[in-house]
Amino acid sequence: MELDKDRCIKMNDGNKIPALGFGTYSSDAVQRSKCEEATKVAIEVGFRHIEGTFIYGIEEEVGQAVHEKIADGTVKREDIFYTGKLWSTFHRPELVRSCLEQSLKKLKFDYLDLFIIHNPMSLKPGTDTWPKDENGKFIFDVVDLCQTWEAMEACKDAGLVKSIGVSNFNIRQLEIILSKPGLMYKPVLNQVECHPYLNQGKLLAFCKSKDILLEAYFVLGSQRDKNWIDQSTPVLLEDPVLDANAKKYNQSPALVALRYQLQRGVVVLFKSFTRKRIEENFQVFDFQLSEEDMKTIDGMNKKRPYLLIEPFLGHPQFPFRDE
């Protein structure tokens, strides 16, 4: 999966995706308030791949940032690759397009470049994005993944999205989609948590065998959101292996972690609201890790996620039991 001159990778539907993306997830209102400015900075620095989603609650801010950078001549709409996500309360096939259209309206876009199923676990549809019962537990819904995928395909056929994919799917769930009778479009990618402590080697190999890209979130680890992040997981960027490589290449541990993924053929999502870090991490294309150092970083794998998944343990489509 070679990068072209524009630092993009061709997907299985012929469309291209920039290998380095800017994530916009914000854990609280204070962070969300910074999202619009950070997105503008990312575009100014050179990011062309922007990732957002319905549930983040920041699509209006992200859309405004993109439109301001279009208005001042920095980019054209076709220069921006925007990824949106289908939230879990919209998995029923008759609701899929509604979620997409709400995102398009907030963004003020005519289309999305990529639309992915946020995760395979459905929640009860309705006005509440986090439906819970009287005991505070999530109210699950069970929807045939193939029916949801057919509705995703219909959105592509309608010209509302250029490419479609999935997120947080395991191998078994990918195979359900791939073996669906009458499949029109394969998922172009599977977005999952992926970093040196959870390098997803088996899933990456499977995806490559099926011409599906793997896209990584939490690529630098994460400690910020106490509701969803396991605070007992070691801080990735303080690991001595990354530190040693950072000194060897005269780079930061974050750049080493990002570069590691790119050399594996993984699409990388990076998030920061600090101009200095946004500028620094766009320099990931300026150096290359040796094959020996790649293997050393492979050896950091602990099969240890940062994402807390206990609230969904009882879901029939829970994806994380499988290796």
Phi, psi and omega per residue, in radians:
M1 nan 1.388 -3.068
E2 -1.348 2.520 3.008
L3 -1.374 2.435 3.052
D4 -1.520 -3.041 -3.067
K5 -1.112 -0.388 3.114
D6 -1.638 0.196 3.140
R7 1.063 0.734 3.119
C8 -2.052 2.819 3.079
I9 -2.134 2.377 3.108
K10 -1.380 2.300 3.110
M11 -1.576 3.012 -3.031
N12 -1.238 -0.168 3.069
D13 -1.711 0.092 3.122
G14 1.633 -0.288 3.091
N15 -1.366 2.747 -3.114
K16 -1.902 2.558 3.091
I17 -2.186 2.281 3.044
P18 -1.043 2.341 -3.030
A19 -1.197 -0.387 -3.138
L20 -2.048 2.134 -3.105
G21 -2.055 2.737 3.123
F22 -1.840 2.027 3.136
G23 -1.500 2.661 -3.048
T24 -2.163 0.178 3.128
Y25 -1.060 2.373 3.124
S26 -2.290 2.289 -3.012
S27 -1.420 -0.296 -3.111
D28 -2.688 3.061 -3.076
A29 -1.113 -0.606 -3.140
V30 -1.111 -0.778 3.120
Q31 -1.178 -0.706 -3.135
R32 -1.053 -0.574 -3.126
S33 -1.141 -0.374 -3.131
K34 -1.620 -0.101 -2.965
C35 -1.137 -0.746 -3.094
E36 -1.066 -0.840 -3.123
E37 -1.140 -0.701 3.139
A38 -1.114 -0.664 3.113
T39 -1.138 -0.701 3.074
K40 -1.100 -0.738 3.108
V41 -1.067 -0.776 -3.128
A42 -1.032 -0.737 3.126
I43 -1.161 -0.708 3.109
E44 -1.089 -0.660 -3.126
V45 -1.225 -0.539 3.123
G46 2.375 -0.073 3.091
F47 -1.144 2.350 3.089
R48 -2.124 -0.140 3.126
H49 -1.872 2.005 -3.126
I50 -2.047 2.267 -3.121
E51 -1.995 2.270 3.088
G52 -2.522 -3.020 3.088
T53 -2.929 2.788 -3.135
F54 -0.925 -0.817 -2.998
I55 -1.296 -0.298 -3.123
Y56 -1.197 -0.469 3.132
G57 1.292 0.405 -3.093
I58 -2.261 0.303 -3.086
E59 -1.132 -0.615 3.120
E60 -1.122 -0.729 3.133
E61 -1.163 -0.746 3.134
V62 -1.140 -0.775 3.114
G63 -1.050 -0.733 3.115
Q64 -1.069 -0.720 3.128
A65 -1.088 -0.767 3.140
V66 -1.112 -0.789 -3.106
H67 -1.136 -0.599 3.090
E68 -1.165 -0.658 3.124
K69 -1.296 -0.429 3.000
I70 -1.272 -0.766 -3.096
A71 -1.105 -0.611 -3.109
D72 -1.563 0.104 3.032
G73 1.507 0.077 3.141
T74 -1.157 -0.741 -3.134
V75 -2.466 2.931 2.908
K76 -1.894 2.834 -3.136
R77 -0.988 -0.695 -3.102
E78 -1.203 -0.225 3.074
D79 -1.366 -0.383 -3.059
I80 -1.651 2.287 3.032
F81 -1.829 1.901 -3.088
Y82 -1.889 2.267 3.084
T83 -1.860 2.211 3.020
G84 -2.045 2.937 -3.060
K85 -2.320 2.490 3.045
L86 -1.429 2.068 -3.110
W87 -1.360 2.802 -2.941
S88 -1.189 -0.344 3.103
T89 -1.486 0.036 -3.109
F90 -2.047 0.373 -3.070
H91 -1.265 -0.453 3.114
R92 -1.060 2.340 -2.971
P93 -0.959 -0.556 -3.129
E94 -1.298 -0.157 -3.107
L95 -1.845 -0.229 -3.030
V96 -1.005 -0.869 -3.091
R97 -1.129 -0.580 3.118
S98 -1.050 -0.766 3.120
C99 -1.077 -0.794 3.134
L100 -1.066 -0.794 -3.102
E101 -1.159 -0.591 3.057
Q102 -1.116 -0.715 3.098
S103 -1.124 -0.776 3.135
L104 -1.050 -0.693 -3.139
K105 -1.140 -0.763 -3.138
K106 -1.158 -0.699 -3.128
L107 -1.332 -0.391 -3.003
K108 1.071 0.770 3.073
F109 -1.921 2.687 3.035
D110 -1.525 -0.371 -3.109
Y111 -2.739 2.818 2.954
L112 -1.856 2.565 3.082
D113 -1.321 -0.585 3.129
L114 -2.557 2.346 3.105
F115 -2.227 2.126 -3.065
I116 -2.192 2.626 3.049
I117 -1.266 2.085 -2.999
H118 -1.013 -0.740 3.006
N119 -2.834 2.858 -3.050
P120 -1.361 -0.078 -3.043
M121 -1.627 1.997 -3.120
S122 -1.419 2.561 3.012
L123 -2.073 2.773 -3.114
K124 -0.977 2.208 3.136
P125 -1.255 2.717 -3.139
G126 2.668 -2.827 -3.081
T127 -1.403 -0.334 -3.112
D128 -1.586 2.170 3.140
T129 -1.322 -0.342 3.072
W130 -2.182 1.237 -3.055
P131 -1.141 2.242 -3.129
K132 -2.304 2.687 3.093
D133 -1.523 -3.039 -3.074
E134 -1.155 -0.290 3.109
N135 -1.657 0.078 3.112
G136 1.426 0.209 3.127
K137 -1.679 2.543 -3.139
F138 -1.058 2.466 3.086
I139 -1.637 1.922 -3.077
F140 -1.379 2.700 2.989
D141 -2.259 2.661 3.103
V142 -2.153 2.029 -3.118
V143 -2.168 2.413 3.098
D144 -1.043 2.098 -3.124
L145 -1.016 -0.575 -3.135
C146 -1.184 -0.615 3.103
Q147 -1.185 -0.723 3.068
T148 -1.065 -0.746 -3.120
W149 -1.129 -0.665 3.091
E150 -1.064 -0.655 3.099
A151 -1.208 -0.593 3.045
M152 -1.119 -0.751 3.112
E153 -1.056 -0.677 3.125
A154 -1.120 -0.622 3.090
C155 -1.141 -0.653 3.081
K156 -1.167 -0.782 3.124
D157 -1.086 -0.516 3.138
A158 -1.389 -0.086 3.119
G159 1.414 0.188 -3.136
L160 -1.428 -0.389 3.081
V161 -2.412 2.623 3.113
K162 -1.579 -0.610 -3.119
S163 -2.446 2.705 3.139
I164 -2.308 2.559 -3.117
G165 -2.712 -2.879 -3.079
V166 -2.376 2.999 3.103
S167 -2.529 2.474 3.108
N168 1.076 0.490 3.063
F169 -1.581 2.454 3.016
N170 -1.594 3.125 -3.078
I171 -1.052 -0.771 -3.114
R172 -1.060 -0.720 -3.127
Q173 -1.259 -0.601 3.025
L174 -1.093 -0.710 -3.133
E175 -1.141 -0.555 3.079
I176 -1.057 -0.790 3.125
I177 -1.175 -0.814 -3.063
L178 -1.126 -0.497 -3.118
S179 -1.681 0.119 -3.114
K180 -1.096 2.225 3.061
P181 -1.015 2.344 3.113
G182 1.342 0.296 3.134
L183 -0.971 2.203 3.117
M184 -1.681 -0.694 -3.081
Y185 -2.373 2.224 3.017
K186 -1.277 2.665 2.961
P187 -1.018 2.380 3.126
V188 -1.407 -0.458 3.113
L189 -2.739 2.884 3.049
N190 -2.226 2.011 -3.121
Q191 -1.603 2.165 -3.091
V192 -2.482 2.856 2.972
E193 -1.133 2.245 -3.089
C194 -2.738 2.175 -3.140
H195 -2.842 3.047 -3.082
P196 -1.033 -0.425 3.076
Y197 -1.437 -0.243 3.105
L198 -2.549 1.374 -2.926
N199 -1.482 -0.050 3.007
Q200 0.958 0.647 -3.070
G201 -1.019 -0.756 -3.116
K202 -1.170 -0.772 3.133
L203 -1.156 -0.687 3.114
L204 -1.073 -0.776 3.136
A205 -1.090 -0.729 3.113
F206 -1.098 -0.830 -3.122
C207 -1.050 -0.744 3.114
K208 -1.071 -0.652 -3.125
S209 -1.178 -0.385 -3.131
K210 -1.851 0.148 -3.126
D211 1.036 0.732 3.059
I212 -2.031 2.275 3.114
L213 -1.331 2.578 2.943
L214 -1.745 2.338 3.093
E215 -2.078 2.335 -3.004
A216 -1.830 2.278 2.883
Y217 -1.976 2.947 -2.999
F218 0.940 0.589 -3.025
V219 -1.136 -0.396 3.090
L220 -1.854 0.259 -3.019
G221 1.340 3.083 3.132
S222 -2.820 2.450 3.109
Q223 -2.321 -0.020 -2.878
R224 -1.374 -0.848 -2.999
D225 -1.530 1.791 -3.060
K226 -1.192 -0.329 3.120
N227 -1.285 -0.531 -3.012
W228 -2.177 -0.039 -3.073
I229 -2.012 2.305 3.093
D230 -1.270 1.863 -3.065
Q231 -1.247 -0.222 3.135
S232 -1.469 -0.207 3.121
T233 -1.209 2.358 -3.131
P234 -1.003 2.641 3.111
V235 -1.290 1.980 -3.032
L236 -0.993 -0.796 -3.020
L237 -1.293 -0.050 3.037
E238 -1.763 0.084 -3.120
D239 -1.170 2.357 -3.100
P240 -1.094 -0.491 3.113
V241 -1.164 -0.802 3.103
L242 -1.148 -0.680 3.139
D243 -1.089 -0.751 -3.140
A244 -1.114 -0.729 3.117
N245 -1.206 -0.608 3.100
A246 -1.067 -0.747 3.123
K247 -1.187 -0.689 -3.123
K248 -1.071 -0.735 -3.059
Y249 -1.709 0.032 -3.111
N250 0.992 0.817 3.129
Q251 -2.295 3.054 3.076
S252 -1.490 2.753 3.037
P253 -0.989 -0.606 3.125
A254 -1.107 -0.759 3.131
L255 -1.131 -0.636 3.096
V256 -1.112 -0.763 3.133
A257 -1.115 -0.695 3.098
L258 -1.170 -0.789 -3.103
R259 -1.113 -0.663 3.099
Y260 -0.944 -0.809 -3.121
Q261 -1.198 -0.753 -3.136
L262 -1.036 -0.687 -3.128
Q263 -1.265 -0.265 3.046
R264 -1.518 -0.067 -3.082
G265 1.483 0.325 -3.122
V266 -1.652 2.362 2.996
V267 -1.327 2.367 -2.956
V268 -2.038 2.297 3.011
L269 -1.847 2.270 3.135
F270 -2.164 2.486 -3.135
K271 -2.345 2.291 2.988
S272 -2.803 2.635 3.048
F273 -1.912 0.320 -3.132
T274 -1.957 2.140 -3.094
R275 -0.946 -0.781 -3.094
K276 -1.006 -0.778 -3.130
R277 -1.244 -0.650 3.102
I278 -1.078 -0.782 3.122
E279 -1.139 -0.773 -3.093
E280 -1.098 -0.783 -3.040
N281 -1.328 -0.239 3.024
F282 -1.314 -0.166 3.120
Q283 -1.460 0.190 -3.109
V284 -1.088 -0.330 -3.132
F285 -1.487 -0.026 -2.999
D286 -1.572 -0.037 3.135
F287 -2.621 2.999 -3.117
Q288 -2.466 2.381 3.091
L289 -1.417 2.525 3.098
S290 -1.254 2.825 3.111
E291 -1.070 -0.670 3.129
E292 -1.118 -0.741 -3.139
D293 -1.228 -0.562 3.043
M294 -1.058 -0.753 3.138
K295 -1.161 -0.649 3.104
T296 -1.088 -0.744 3.117
I297 -1.205 -0.617 3.016
D298 -0.936 -0.650 -3.102
G299 -1.209 -0.151 3.085
M300 -1.329 -0.195 -3.016
N301 -1.021 2.168 3.096
K302 -1.998 -0.008 -3.008
K303 0.918 0.743 -3.017
R304 -2.057 1.906 3.106
P305 -1.443 2.749 2.966
Y306 -1.565 -0.520 -3.038
L307 -1.225 2.214 3.051
L308 -1.400 2.195 -2.997
I309 -2.117 0.060 -3.073
E310 -0.975 -0.679 -3.106
P311 -1.045 -0.324 -3.086
F312 -1.914 0.144 -3.026
L313 -0.971 -0.597 -3.078
G314 -1.504 0.013 -3.083
H315 -1.240 2.341 -3.138
P316 -1.046 -0.425 -3.139
Q317 -1.859 0.401 3.093
F318 -1.009 2.143 -2.984
P319 -1.596 -0.189 -2.902
F320 -1.666 0.085 3.042
R321 -1.269 -0.652 3.131
D322 -1.210 2.634 3.122
E323 -1.089 nan nan
